[in-house]
Amino acid sequence: MEKKEAIYQARDLCYHQDYSAALSRVKEICATDPQDPAGLFWYAALLQMLIYDSGNTGLIESFYLTSDSVIQLCRRRLKNNPSDAEAHLYWGLTQLNRANLLSWQGKKFAAFMTLLKVTPHLNRALKFDARLTDALFGIGVIEYFKATADRYCFGLGLIGSRERAYKLLQKARRQDGMLQPMAEFMLGFMCKEEGQFEEAIKYCNRLLERYPNNRAALRLLRDIYLDMGNYERVIILARELESDITRVFPNNRYGIAENWLKMAYAWAGLGRTDSTRFFAQCILNWADQADSVPWLVSYVRAAKWLKAKAAR
């Protein structure tokens, strides 16, 4: 099997949430050429997807260690050949993934400092091989972050262009790159944030046609409908998600609590104070675990506010 085909199979298995099969394919890629960063890059990406999907923070150290190994391989290859386009690509994309996870962990400044290391490598990747359109995805994400930095990390005041970010990600989406699905997801997120809800729904639906029941896409679609004020649709999707999460990852209190919070907001939007209080209280019942469950501190804070508002 060719390397590209194996990578695309591993990617699609990740998006189908068949992590065991994806791991087997990734191991085959690693074994084919231990000096090629592609296999370890996708192993780290698999771990990252699993962390977000399962809420299992015990995998975080493995993600960072694997990412370190990817960068070491890239550094070694660039020492032998400074024009190695793939080494630049995987170095940049690995740093982008690290920044994403650092941000998810609430380490905003560390995420920002890591992002500064991304674009130079991706620009060099394109300089040495213009066919590596996955670099456009990474550059587009950085451009969007620069344009919206104050929204996520107050005071940065970076200058970026939403329009340029959108064009770069659209170009990455139209190409047959390994990160094409991620470009689709990112465009859906961007459209949601900018209030372009119908466009955002189209991106989500395209992902779900390709990867049915992908929980990340369903969560984004749920959040789009919440921002739209389509609360009935939010509740339908949230019930489907809760059923799926509890079936696959019954101990995922991060995912379950987040979903309860979105249900509480939706019920509040419908004026159903009883249901709002119920789901808010479900989150508050886990308040003593806020230090060990990702994002639960924020969810508890929001649940307290919703419960108090519903009691008025």
N, C-alpha and C positions, 0 to 999 in steps of 0.2 A: 504494500500500500504506500502511495506517495505521502510525503510529509504533509502537504497541504490538505489532502483528503482526510488524513488522520486527525489533524488539528480541527477541521470543520466538524468532524464526527464528535470529537470530544466536546467542542463548544455546544453543539446542538443537544447532546446528552445532558450537559449542565443546564441548559434552558428548559429541557424537558424534565428537569429535577430528578434525573436518574443518576444520582451521584456515584453510586457503586460502579455502574457501567462506564461513566465518565472517567473515574479513577483508573480503571483497567486500561482504557485507551490512552490516558496520559502516561501511564507507566510504560506502555509500549513506545510512545514517542521518546521518552527519556532514555530508554534502553537502546534505541536505534542509534543515537549519537549523544553520549553524555556531555559533550562539549557544546551542544546546541542549546541555547537558552529557552527555546520554544517550549519544550516539555515542562521544565520547572516553572516557566511563566504561567502555563495553564494549570499546573498543580496549585500554585498560589491563588490563581483566579478562582479555581474550584473551591478552595478553602474559604475565600472571601464570600462567594455566593452562599456557601453553606452557613457561614457565620450569620449573614443577614437573614437567611431563610429560617434558621433554627434558633437564633439567639444564643448559640453556644459560644461563650467567650473563652472557653478552654482551648479553642482552636486558634486564637489570636497569635500566640507566641509562635506556633508552627507557621502561620502566614508570614510573619516578619522574618523568621529564619530562612524560609524558602525564598522570600524576596531578596534577602541578602545574598543567597546563593546565585540567583539570577544575575544580580548586579556584578558579582565576582566573575561569573562566566563572561559577561559582556566586557568587563574591564580587561580581562585576559585576552579576549579576541581583538579588542581595539588596540591593545599594546602591540599585537602582531600586525594589525592592519587598521590604521586610523580611519580608513574609508569604508569600514564594514557597516553597511547600512542597516542590516538586521540587528546588529549589536546595539546600535544607537536607538533603533525602534524599541527593542525590548527593554532597554535601560529606561527610556522615557516613559513607556507605558507602565512599567513596574513602579516607578516613582509616583505616577498618577494614581495607581491603585492604592499605594501606601497612603497618599494624602487623603484619599477617599475614606479609608478605614480610620485614620487618625481623626478626621472630622466626625465620623460616626461615634467615635469614642469620646467626643467632646474636647479634643485637643486641637483647638482651632489654630493657635499660633504655630504649633508644630506642623499642622497640615499646610498652612500658608508657606512656611519655609521650605517644605518638601516640594510644593508646587513650583517654586522658583527653579527647581532643578530639571523640570520636565521639558519645557519648550526648546531649549538649545539642542537636546538630543533628537527631538522629533524633527526639528528643522534640518539637522544634519542628515537624518535618515532620508528625507525627501530630496535633499541636495544630491546624495549619492545614488538614490534609486527612486525616481518619481513614481514608480508603480506601487510603492508602499503607502497606499491611501489610508491605511489605519492611522498613520501619523496625523492625518487631517482631523480625525475624531478627537485625538488628544489635544491638538492645538485649539480646536473649536471649544472643547470643555474649558480650557484655561481662559480663552477669550470671554466666554460667558461668565466665568467666575470673576474676572477682572471688571466686567461691566456691572455686576450685581454684588460686588464684595461687601458694600455697606449693609446689604440686606442680611448677610449671613455672619459678618464679623465687623461690627460697627467701628467706624473710624479708619478703615483701611483707605478708602477714597481712591481706589485704583481706577485707571482709565481703560475701558475696553469697549467693544462694540457688540451689542446684541445682534445687529444685522450681520456683521462679519461672522460671528459665532454660528448663527443660523445657516448662513451660506456654506460654511465649512462642514457643518454636521449634515446638511442636506447632501453635499457632495459625497461625504463618507457613506451616507445611507444608500445612495444610488450605486455605489461600487460594490463589488463582491468581496469585500474584505472580511477578515475574521471578526472584526468588531462591528459589523453592519447591524446586528440586532441591538447592540448597545447604543448605536447612534439613533436608531428608531426610538428606543426607550428615552434617551436624553432629550430628543426633540419633543416627545410627549410631555416630559416634565417641564421643559422650557415653555411650551405653549400653555400648560396649566398655570405656571407662575405668572405669565403675561396676560392671563385672562382669555386666551384664545381657546375656549373649551371644546368647540366642535372639532378643531384641528387636533387637539390633544387626544380626543376620543378616537379619532381615525388612526393615530399612531398606535394607541393601545390595542385597538381591534386588529390591526395588522399583525401585531406581535402575538395576540391570542389565537389568530387563525393559524399561525405558524407553530406556536407552542401552546396548545390548549391547556388551560388551568395553571399557567405560570403564575405563581403567587405574587411575584414582584409586579407584574403587569396588572394583575387584579387589584392589588393594593393601590397602584397609581390610578387606575380607573375609578376605584371607590373614592379616592381623594378628589378627583376631578369633579365627580358628581356632588361631593360635599361642598366644594367651592361654588358650584353652580346653584346650589340650593335645591337639588333634586334629591330630597331626603329619603323618599321611598326607595329609589334605586340604590342609595347608599346602604340602606338596611338589608336589601336583598343580597347585595354583594358581600356585605359584612357577615351575614349569616353563612353564606357559602364558604367564606374564608375561615370563619371560626371552625366550621365542621372539618375543613381540610387540614387546618393547622393542628387541631387536637387529635386528628387521626394519624398524622405523620410525625409531628413533634409535640406530643402531649405535655412535655415539660417546658415548652417555649413560652414562658411568661412574658417575655418581651413582645412577641408577636400577638399573643392573646390580649394583653393589656392595651396595646396600641389599637387593636381592632375594637375592643370594648369602648375605648375613648371616642372613636369615630362614630360608633353606634349611639353613644350618649349625646354627642353633638347633633346627630341626625334627629333623635327623638326630641331634643330640645327645640330644634328647628320646626318640628311638627306640633310643638306645644304640649307634648306628652310628658308631663313632669314626673309621673310615676315611673315610667320606663327610664327617663333621664337619671333619676335618683338611683334606680336599681343598678344600672351599669356603672355609674360613678362609684357606688358603694362596692361593687365587685373589684374595682381597681384599688379602692382604699383598704380593702381587706388584705392586700398584699403590701401595704405601706412599709411594714417592717423589713421587707426584702429590697427596699429601694436602692441600697448600696451595692447589691450584687446582681441586679437585673438591669441590663442596658436601658437607658432612657426612662426608667420607671419613676425616678424623681420628678421628671417633667410631667409624666402622666398623672401622678398623684396630685401634683399641684393643680393641674387642670381639672381633675375630678373633684377636688375640694371646691373649686370655684363653681363648677357646674351644679354640684349638689346644693350649695348655698343659694345659687340663683334660682334653682327649681323650688326651693323652700319658701321663697318670697311670695 
